């Protein structure tokens, strides 16, 4: 009698479930990871000279906008601050023109409250453009750590 030898199946490992699990873990980690962007402001700091500067020209105009959208104007010449008081939105451009004069290097510093309406800041920027002020800065305070 002739006995037949049983055929042996080739032993192999099925990698499909392993690949599925790896892709699921990859998707899980991609979705659950939080990406944090550090915010930075690039600032070009002015350089000081040893010569005393004359205080004839207004170095900076300071425009404060409160939470209601009311404007207050002041000037900074050297280390001296002087305030003009309240300015209406209608006369803001004219006031900026009058204070800045012919000096093309006058800087406008806008100090807006955190709850100031966006429209009030846009009106201030438009008034600065109409007054031919090209240097506009926004004042901000450092947040407490």
C-alpha positions as CSV (number, residue, x, y, z in Angstrom):
1,X,0.0,0.0,0.0
2,X,1.2,3.3,-1.0
3,X,0.8,6.1,1.5
4,X,0.7,9.6,0.3
5,X,2.6,12.2,2.2
6,X,0.5,15.0,3.4
7,X,1.2,18.3,1.7
8,X,2.6,20.8,4.0
9,X,1.4,24.3,3.8
10,X,3.9,27.1,3.6
11,X,3.9,29.0,6.9
12,X,3.6,32.7,6.5
13,X,2.6,35.6,8.7
14,X,-0.2,37.8,7.6
15,X,0.9,41.4,7.9
16,X,-2.3,43.1,6.9
17,X,-3.7,43.4,10.5
18,X,-0.4,44.7,11.7
19,X,-0.3,47.4,9.0
20,X,-3.9,48.3,9.9
21,X,-3.0,48.8,13.5
22,X,0.0,50.9,12.7
23,X,-2.0,53.2,10.4
24,X,-4.7,53.5,13.1
25,X,-2.1,54.5,15.7
26,X,-0.6,57.0,13.2
27,X,-4.0,58.6,12.6
28,X,-4.7,58.7,16.3
29,X,-1.4,60.5,17.1
30,X,-1.8,62.9,14.2
31,X,-5.3,63.9,15.4
32,X,-4.6,64.1,19.1
33,X,-1.3,66.0,18.8
34,X,-1.5,69.8,19.5
35,X,0.8,72.1,17.6
36,X,1.8,75.2,19.3
37,X,3.0,78.2,17.4
38,X,5.1,80.8,19.3
39,X,4.0,84.3,18.4
40,X,6.8,86.8,18.0
41,X,7.0,90.4,17.0
42,X,10.0,91.5,15.0
43,X,11.0,94.9,16.3
44,X,13.6,97.2,14.8
45,X,14.8,99.1,17.9
46,X,16.0,102.7,17.4
47,X,19.7,103.5,18.0
48,X,20.6,106.3,20.4
49,X,23.2,108.9,19.5
50,X,25.4,110.7,22.0
51,X,24.4,114.1,20.7
52,X,21.5,115.8,22.3
53,X,18.6,116.2,19.9
54,X,16.7,119.5,19.6
55,X,13.1,119.3,20.7
56,X,11.7,121.4,17.9
57,X,9.8,118.6,16.1
58,X,7.1,116.4,17.5
59,X,8.7,112.9,17.7
60,X,5.5,111.0,18.2
61,X,1.7,111.5,18.2
62,X,-0.1,109.3,20.7
63,X,-3.7,108.4,19.9
64,X,-5.6,106.6,22.7
65,X,-8.8,104.8,21.9
66,X,-10.9,103.6,24.8
67,X,-13.4,100.8,24.9
68,X,-16.3,103.0,23.7
69,X,-14.3,104.2,20.7
70,X,-13.6,107.7,22.1
71,X,-10.3,109.3,20.9
72,X,-7.7,111.2,23.0
73,X,-4.6,112.8,21.5
74,X,-1.2,113.6,22.9
75,X,2.3,114.2,21.8
76,X,5.7,112.9,22.9
77,X,8.8,115.0,22.4
78,X,11.8,113.4,23.8
79,X,10.8,112.2,27.3
80,X,8.1,114.8,27.7
81,X,4.4,113.8,27.2
82,X,1.7,116.4,26.6
83,X,-2.0,115.7,26.1
84,X,-4.4,117.7,24.0
85,X,-7.5,115.9,25.2
86,X,-10.5,114.5,23.4
87,X,-10.9,114.5,19.7
88,X,-14.0,113.7,17.7
89,X,-13.9,111.1,15.0
90,X,-14.9,113.7,12.4
91,X,-12.0,116.0,13.2
92,X,-9.4,113.3,13.8
93,X,-7.8,113.7,10.3
94,X,-7.6,117.4,10.6
95,X,-6.2,117.3,14.1
96,X,-3.5,114.8,13.0
97,X,-2.6,117.0,10.0
98,X,-2.3,120.1,12.3
99,X,-0.2,118.4,14.9
100,X,2.1,116.5,12.6
101,X,2.7,119.6,10.5
102,X,5.2,119.3,7.6
103,X,7.4,116.8,9.5
104,X,7.4,113.6,7.5
105,X,9.1,111.6,10.3
106,X,6.3,111.9,12.8
107,X,5.2,108.6,14.2
108,X,1.6,107.8,15.2
109,X,1.4,105.5,18.2
110,X,-2.1,104.0,18.6
111,X,-3.0,102.8,22.1
112,X,-6.3,101.0,21.8
113,X,-8.2,99.3,24.6
114,X,-8.6,95.5,24.2
115,X,-12.3,96.0,23.9
116,X,-12.1,98.8,21.4
117,X,-14.4,98.3,18.4
118,X,-12.6,97.4,15.3
119,X,-14.2,100.3,13.4
120,X,-12.6,102.8,15.7
121,X,-9.1,101.5,15.0
122,X,-9.8,101.4,11.2
123,X,-11.1,105.0,11.3
124,X,-7.8,106.0,13.1
125,X,-5.7,104.3,10.5
126,X,-7.7,106.0,7.7
127,X,-7.3,109.4,9.4
128,X,-3.5,108.7,9.6
129,X,-3.5,107.9,5.9
130,X,-5.4,111.1,5.1
131,X,-2.9,113.1,7.3
132,X,0.0,111.6,5.3
133,X,1.4,109.8,8.3
134,X,3.3,106.7,7.1
135,X,4.8,105.6,10.4
136,X,2.1,104.0,12.5
137,X,2.8,101.8,15.5
138,X,0.5,99.9,17.9
139,X,1.2,99.9,21.6
140,X,0.9,96.6,23.5
141,X,1.7,95.5,27.0
142,X,3.5,92.3,27.9
143,X,1.2,89.6,29.3
144,X,2.0,88.4,32.7
145,X,3.6,85.0,32.7
